[in-house]
Amino acid sequence: MMQQRLRKRIEPSINGVSAGTQLQQQIAALSPTRRVPILRHGALLVWDSQAICEYASELAGAGWPEDREARAVARSACAEMHSGFEALRSQWPMNARATGRRTPPDAARAADIARIDQLWTDCRTRFGVRGPWLFGDYSVADAMYAPVVLRFRSYGAQLGETAAAYVSTALADTHLQSWIAAAVAEPWTIGYSEIGT
Ligand SMILES: N[C@@H](CCC(=O)N[C@@H](CS)C(=O)NCC(=O)O)C(=O)O
């Protein structure tokens, strides 16, 4: 995955049951915004997911659809993810190794999920003819929505046929599988991300 290949990994060398405070201190030492992801590439620091994807795309000479219209929609989809879906992101924290979690229903979260279902279905229907990803070939949009795919896997989401098929595609990807395997192998737990029963 675009982010996965180039992003700096933060490896807390701790054994406690909750990595919260130490992890936040480690992040603060590396990131001026106290948030991740960050990318260090030589002397360069890039400190935002969308900027990292843009940088990786420039280095690779790939990552955005060739068609201008598709590219504009892909950029809109990425921007929507980057600045939106507050209810989904706050109520369902990304917890890559968690599965089968259930949380109380919430109207705002349901609206976010319905919008993502609509968006993915639209992208797949209009631009997905070349392959199984949102815009056919793998793109930055798939990298930006990978955390949403993982959330849907962890907490369960009712999706239409096209969006559900996209989740299956993304989860079958070897890079996302590696990400999940790395999460499963982590010995620590981040308490505030352990949501649901
Ligand atoms: N603008 C940032 C926001 C990233 C963000 O909110 N990261 C969260 C995790 S997904 C974070 O670092 N939270 C701090 C923490 O968990 O301590 C981006 O998309 O790169």
The ligand as an SDF file (V2000), in Angstrom:
LIG
                    3D

 20 19  0  0  0  0  0  0  0  0999 V2000
   -4.3160   15.2300    9.6100 N   0  0  0  0  0  0  0  0  0  0  0  0
   -3.9050   14.0040   10.1220 C   0  0  0  0  0  0  0  0  0  0  0  0
   -4.7960   13.4880   11.2090 C   0  0  0  0  0  0  0  0  0  0  0  0
   -4.2680   12.1770   11.7010 C   0  0  0  0  0  0  0  0  0  0  0  0
   -4.8710   11.7210   13.0040 C   0  0  0  0  0  0  0  0  0  0  0  0
   -5.9080   12.2260   13.4890 O   0  0  0  0  0  0  0  0  0  0  0  0
   -4.2030   10.7370   13.5810 N   0  0  0  0  0  0  0  0  0  0  0  0
   -4.6460   10.1580   14.8200 C   0  0  0  0  0  0  0  0  0  0  0  0
   -4.6680    8.6500   14.6820 C   0  0  0  0  0  0  0  0  0  0  0  0
   -5.5880    8.1580   13.2670 S   0  0  0  0  0  0  0  0  0  0  0  0
   -3.6260   10.4440   15.8990 C   0  0  0  0  0  0  0  0  0  0  0  0
   -2.4690   10.5680   15.6280 O   0  0  0  0  0  0  0  0  0  0  0  0
   -4.0850   10.5690   17.1440 N   0  0  0  0  0  0  0  0  0  0  0  0
   -3.1970   10.7830   18.2410 C   0  0  0  0  0  0  0  0  0  0  0  0
   -3.1660    9.6680   19.2060 C   0  0  0  0  0  0  0  0  0  0  0  0
   -3.7990    8.6310   18.9010 O   0  0  0  0  0  0  0  0  0  0  0  0
   -2.5020    9.7960   20.2080 O   0  0  0  0  0  0  0  0  0  0  0  0
   -3.7570   13.0100    8.9720 C   0  0  0  0  0  0  0  0  0  0  0  0
   -4.7260   12.5620    8.3610 O   0  0  0  0  0  0  0  0  0  0  0  0
   -2.6120   12.6670    8.7070 O   0  0  0  0  0  0  0  0  0  0  0  0
  1  2  1  0
  2  3  1  0
  2 18  1  0
  3  4  1  0
  4  5  1  0
  5  6  2  0
  5  7  1  0
  7  8  1  0
  8  9  1  0
  8 11  1  0
  9 10  1  0
 11 12  2  0
 11 13  1  0
 13 14  1  0
 14 15  1  0
 15 16  2  0
 15 17  1  0
 18 19  2  0
 18 20  1  0
M  END
$$$$
